[in-house]
Amino acid sequence: MSGDRASGISDGVMVAVIGCLGTVIALLWLWGGLAGAIFGRGWPGIGGGQLLEVLIRLPTRLAAPASAWPAPARSRLPGPAGCYAALALIGGSAALLLRFGRRAGVTSLLLRGQGGARWATRAELRALTRRRSSGTAGRLVLGRRGGRIVRAEERHALVAFGPPQSGKSAGLAVPALLEWNGPAVASSIKTDLLAVTLARRQTLGSAFIFDPFALSGVSSHTWSPLHRATTWDGALEVAWRLAAAGELDQRGVEGGDFWAIAAEQRLAPLLFVAARTGAGIQSLVRWVYGQGTRELHEALDRASVQTRDGAEQADVHAAYDAVRAFEAQADRTRSSIEATAQALLRAYRFARVAQSASSCQITADRLLDESATLYLIGDAKASKLLRPLFLALLSEVVDRAYERATLAGGRLELPLLLCLDEAGNVAPLPNLAEIASTAPSHNIQLVSIFHDLAQARTRYGRQAETVVNSHRARMLLPGVADLDTLRYFAGLVGEEEARDLTRTTGAGGTTRSTARRRRPLVAPEALRQLPDRQALLLYGRIAPTQLRLRMWFEDRRLRRLAGTP
């Protein structure tokens, strides 16, 4: 803080004058030095005091700039042409630095100095607001700003936070599905996502609906975890995918990881035997619940007899050893492992859910071979019960997509959309952070939607921030009440520098004082009160901006795609 009389000069003005003078003298030193080094007889040695004298004399000697320098230095300088050529060289270099710096985003940082945070300019958003004719096909639409569509860069992942009725489905998930031309997977606890997009998706390819409880009123397609468990390696993969749901649910529980892994080891041989012998999902459930032990051993014997080569025999032996290892456990340990495994498959105790595993109409290759769509439907009540099944199916699709991308040279032939509405409830992928980071290079577009950061932490524990930060685009929708979520976004938006000017009048006259302080560019409470259909966007290293959500029912093109007048 500084104080001076009204008739005087404030400290701020003095600092600015001294700074400008120092900059001019430095440029003068550089001008003379380059002129002498490039066009004259060498760099002229001159002190700071002499440079000030040069600055005073120069305005009257512009026709012969070298004459403004003292005699010893003047002998090294060129004539007027050389001096002005050096000045042009300095100006051109500065212009090039500004131009390329602006492209790289450096200029804005330099010009801001210590000014702090600010909102994104139109120039900074230019890469995200190109018109459709400028190579934007297939890029995810985030919303509108100033009447222009804002799109993510190709395949860059998006994570959005918004409570119910905030526009996350109507403004993000539905538009993404309507405009996507490749294969897609969509999860939701509401049926409106299916109702609005089904007709459009069916015009592009097959539409598979996995809705075991028939919540949507549409016949569910079948999927069985036994489909990929006919080999020992396949059974291990399916067991791992099922157990991943239990591992997520038991994070924070002492020993939770141990029991999840133990349940995986218990499920693998049972899945393998049921798949190899055609015993079916009902037999699998009985074995998991400790019933039909004799039936299980008889099935193992049949599987051994049916082997055709050494590899199949080795698979049966591995399953047999796993069964015997479990039976050798202490009673209390077996009971705990069984309880964990039972929780993963308890949905199959419902006849409707068991019926959904009677065959396997849904496979990853059927989805990825064309512009097909897979819908995972489960309401708030059923989502926890169905979570292991949804997670196993979704993981199967994602794993197969990565395999096919690798075989194709790194990228899928048809781009895949993963639109995970209610990502924390329906199918919380355990490796979501890794997928968000690597999906773009594999031609996979990821959209993850959570209620708030608290929900993400419930599922991912300490990795929640890593999951969120792995997404290139982060959006906050209206009405979020979780304080940690609001603080997270407010912290990333940053602080701006504010100046408070105070005038005090007393007996000695009027004094002015200026104080600098930093304040949030946007406070958490302001973020909570975002207007309806508005969202805050943080995209990569671009300054923050506010968007208007593109609600599908307000957009003529989206309504046409949905078949709604």
Residue pairs with C-beta under 8 A, 6 or more apart in sequence:
1 513
1 514
1 515
2 10
2 11
2 12
2 513
2 514
3 511
3 512
3 513
4 10
4 11
4 511
4 512
5 508
5 509
5 510
5 511
6 509
6 510
6 511
6 512
7 509
10 512
10 514
12 514
24 55
25 48
25 51
25 52
25 55
27 90
28 51
28 54
28 55
28 58
29 46
29 51
30 90
31 83
31 86
31 87
31 90
32 44
32 46
32 54
32 69
32 73
32 77
33 43
33 44
34 86
34 89
34 90
35 66
35 77
35 78
35 82
35 83
35 85
35 86
35 87
36 42
36 43
36 44
36 73
36 76
36 77
36 78
37 43
38 82
38 85
38 86
38 89
39 78
39 81
39 82
39 83
39 85
39 86
40 76
40 77
40 78
40 82
41 75
41 76
42 76
43 76
44 69
44 72
44 73
44 74
44 76
44 77
45 72
45 73
46 54
46 69
46 70
46 73
50 69
50 70
50 73
53 70
54 68
54 69
54 70
57 67
57 68
58 65
58 68
61 67
61 68
63 80
64 79
64 80
65 77
65 80
65 83
65 84
66 74
66 77
66 78
66 79
66 80
66 83
67 74
69 77
77 83
78 86
98 107
101 107
101 110
102 108
102 123
105 124
105 541
105 542
108 121
108 124
108 543
112 118
114 497
115 496
115 497
116 494
116 495
116 496
116 497
116 518
116 521
117 493
117 494
117 495
117 496
117 521
117 543
117 544
118 496
118 521
118 543
119 521
119 543
119 544
119 545
119 546
120 542
120 543
120 544
120 545
121 543
122 129
122 146
124 542
124 543
125 145
125 150
125 542
125 545
127 153
128 142
128 150
128 151
128 152
128 153
128 539
128 542
129 145
129 148
129 149
129 150
129 151
130 136
130 151
131 149
132 149
136 151
138 154
138 180
138 181
138 182
138 415
139 151
139 152
139 153
139 154
140 151
140 152
140 156
140 158
140 176
140 445
140 447
141 149
141 150
141 151
141 175
141 176
141 179
141 550
142 150
142 151
142 152
142 158
142 172
142 473
142 475
142 537
142 539
142 547
143 149
143 150
143 171
143 535
143 537
143 547
143 548
143 549
143 550
144 150
144 547
144 548
144 549
144 550
145 545
145 546
145 547
145 548
149 550
150 537
150 545
150 547
152 158
152 472
152 473
152 539
153 472
154 440
155 415
155 439
155 440
155 441
155 443
155 444
155 445
156 440
156 472
156 473
156 540
157 435
157 436
157 437
157 439
157 440
157 445
157 446
157 447
157 448
157 470
157 471
157 472
157 473
158 172
158 446
158 447
158 448
158 471
158 472
158 473
158 474
158 475
159 436
159 448
159 449
159 450
159 467
159 468
159 471
159 473
159 474
159 475
160 168
160 172
160 447
160 448
160 449
160 450
160 474
160 475
160 476
160 477
160 535
161 449
161 450
161 451
161 452
161 453
161 475
161 476
161 477
161 480
161 485
162 168
162 449
162 451
162 475
162 476
162 477
162 478
162 479
162 480
162 535
163 451
163 452
163 477
163 479
163 480
163 481
164 451
165 479
166 477
166 478
166 479
166 480
167 477
167 478
167 532
167 533
167 535
167 549
167 551
168 421
168 449
168 477
169 188
169 190
169 192
169 193
169 421
169 449
170 192
170 549
170 551
170 552
170 553
171 477
171 533
171 535
171 549
171 550
171 551
171 552
172 447
172 449
172 475
172 549
173 186
173 188
173 193
173 419
173 421
173 447
173 449
174 192
174 193
174 196
174 197
174 552
174 558
174 562
175 550
175 552
175 555
175 558
176 417
176 419
176 445
176 447
177 184
177 186
177 193
177 197
177 200
177 201
177 373
177 417
177 419
178 196
178 197
178 200
178 552
178 558
178 561
178 562
179 558
179 561
180 415
180 417
180 445
181 204
181 371
182 371
182 414
182 415
182 416
182 417
183 205
183 367
183 368
183 370
183 371
183 372
183 373
183 414
183 415
183 416
183 417
184 201
184 371
184 372
184 373
184 374
184 416
184 417
184 418
184 419
185 367
185 373
185 374
185 376
185 394
185 397
185 416
185 417
185 418
185 419
185 420
186 193
186 194
186 197
186 373
186 374
186 375
186 376
186 417
186 419
186 421
187 375
187 376
187 390
187 394
187 419
187 420
187 421
187 422
187 423
187 426
187 427
188 194
188 375
188 376
188 377
188 421
188 422
188 426
189 378
189 379
189 380
189 383
189 421
189 422
189 425
189 426
190 379
190 421
191 215
191 216
191 217
191 377
193 375
193 421
194 209
194 216
194 218
194 375
194 377
195 216
196 552
196 562
196 564
197 373
197 562
198 207
198 218
198 375
199 562
199 563
200 561
200 562
200 563
201 207
201 373
202 373
204 371
204 372
204 373
205 370
205 371
205 372
205 373
206 366
206 367
206 370
206 372
206 373
207 372
207 373
207 375
208 221
208 361
208 362
208 366
208 367
208 372
208 373
208 374
208 375
209 216
209 218
209 219
209 220
209 221
209 375
209 377
210 220
210 221
210 223
210 356
210 362
210 374
210 375
210 376
210 377
210 390
210 393
211 218
211 220
211 375
211 377
211 378
212 220
212 347
212 350
212 352
212 353
212 356
212 378
212 382
212 386
212 389
213 350
213 352
213 353
213 378
213 379
213 382
213 386
214 220
214 352
215 377
215 378
215 379
215 382
216 375
216 377
220 356
221 361
221 362
222 355
222 356
222 357
222 358
222 359
222 360
222 361
222 362
223 356
223 357
223 360
223 361
223 362
223 389
223 393
224 281
224 357
224 358
224 359
224 360
225 238
225 241
225 242
225 271
225 357
225 389
225 392
226 238
226 271
226 274
226 275
226 280
226 281
226 284
226 357
226 360
227 275
227 360
227 363
228 234
228 237
228 238
228 396
229 235
229 238
229 271
229 272
229 274
229 275
230 272
230 275
230 276
231 272
231 315
232 268
232 272
232 314
232 315
232 318
232 319
234 272
234 275
235 268
235 269
235 271
235 272
235 275
235 319
236 264
236 268
237 399
238 267
238 268
238 271
238 392
238 396
239 264
239 265
239 267
239 268
239 271
240 264
241 391
241 392
241 395
241 396
242 264
242 267
242 344
242 345
242 388
242 389
242 391
242 392
243 260
243 261
243 263
243 264
243 267
243 344
243 388
244 260
244 391
244 392
244 395
244 430
245 344
245 387
245 388
245 391
245 392
245 428
246 259
246 260
246 263
246 340
246 343
246 344
246 388
247 256
247 257
247 260
247 261
247 430
248 428
248 430
248 459
248 460
249 256
249 343
249 384
249 387
250 256
250 257
250 259
250 260
250 340
251 257
251 459
251 460
251 461
252 461
259 336
259 337
259 340
260 340
262 336
262 337
262 340
263 337
263 340
263 341
263 344
265 322
265 325
265 326
266 288
266 322
266 326
266 337
266 338
266 341
267 288
267 341
267 344
267 345
268 319
268 322
269 318
269 319
269 320
269 322
269 323
269 326
270 284
270 287
270 288
270 296
270 323
271 284
272 303
272 315
272 319
273 279
273 287
273 296
273 299
273 300
273 303
273 319
274 280
274 281
274 283
274 284
274 287
274 299
276 303
276 306
276 315
276 316
277 299
277 302
277 303
277 306
279 295
279 299
280 358
281 348
281 354
281 357
281 358
282 348
282 354
283 292
283 295
283 299
284 345
284 348
285 345
285 348
285 349
285 354
286 292
286 295
287 293
287 295
287 296
288 338
288 341
288 342
288 345
289 338
289 342
290 338
296 323
297 323
300 316
300 319
300 320
300 323
303 316
303 319
304 313
304 316
304 320
306 312
307 313
307 315
307 316
326 334
326 337
327 334
329 337
344 388
345 388
346 385
347 353
347 385
347 386
347 388
347 389
348 354
348 357
353 386
353 389
362 374
362 393
364 396
364 397
364 399
364 400
364 401
365 400
366 372
367 373
367 374
367 397
368 397
368 400
368 401
368 404
368 412
368 414
368 416
370 414
371 414
374 393
374 397
376 390
376 393
376 394
376 426
376 427
378 385
378 386
378 387
378 390
378 426
380 425
383 390
383 422
383 425
383 426
384 425
386 426
387 425
387 426
387 427
387 428
390 426
390 427
391 427
391 428
391 429
391 430
393 427
394 418
394 427
394 429
395 429
398 418
398 429
398 435
401 412
401 416
401 442
401 444
402 442
404 412
404 413
405 411
405 412
405 442
405 443
405 444
410 441
410 442
411 441
411 442
411 443
412 442
412 443
412 444
413 443
414 443
415 443
415 444
415 445
416 443
416 444
416 445
417 444
417 445
417 447
418 435
418 439
418 444
418 445
418 446
418 447
419 447
420 426
420 427
420 429
420 446
420 447
420 448
420 449
421 447
421 449
422 449
423 429
423 432
423 448
423 449
423 450
424 450
424 451
424 455
424 456
424 458
424 459
425 455
428 459
428 460
429 435
432 448
432 460
432 467
432 470
433 460
433 463
433 466
433 467
433 470
434 470
435 444
435 446
436 446
436 448
436 467
436 470
436 471
437 470
439 445
439 446
440 472
446 471
448 467
448 471
450 456
451 480
451 482
452 480
452 481
452 482
452 484
452 485
453 464
453 468
453 482
453 484
453 485
453 488
454 482
454 484
454 485
456 464
456 467
456 468
457 464
460 466
460 467
468 474
468 488
472 539
472 540
473 537
473 538
473 539
473 540
474 489
474 492
474 537
474 538
474 539
475 535
475 536
475 537
475 538
475 547
476 485
476 486
476 489
476 527
476 530
476 535
476 536
477 530
477 535
477 549
478 529
478 530
478 531
478 532
478 533
478 534
478 535
479 528
479 530
480 486
480 527
480 528
481 528
483 524
486 524
486 525
486 527
486 528
487 524
489 524
489 527
489 536
489 538
490 520
490 522
490 523
490 524
490 527
492 538
492 544
493 520
493 521
493 522
493 536
493 538
493 544
494 520
494 521
494 544
495 518
495 519
495 520
495 521
496 518
496 519
496 520
496 521
497 516
497 517
497 518
498 516
498 517
498 518
498 519
499 514
499 515
499 516
500 514
500 515
500 516
500 517
501 512
501 513
501 514
502 512
502 513
502 514
502 515
503 510
503 511
503 512
504 510
504 511
504 512
504 513
505 511
521 544
522 536
522 544
527 536
530 536
530 546
533 548
533 549
533 551
534 546
534 547
534 548
534 549
535 546
535 547
535 548
535 549
536 544
536 545
536 546
536 547
537 544
537 545
537 546
537 547
538 544
539 545
550 558
552 558
552 559
552 562
553 559
553 564
559 565
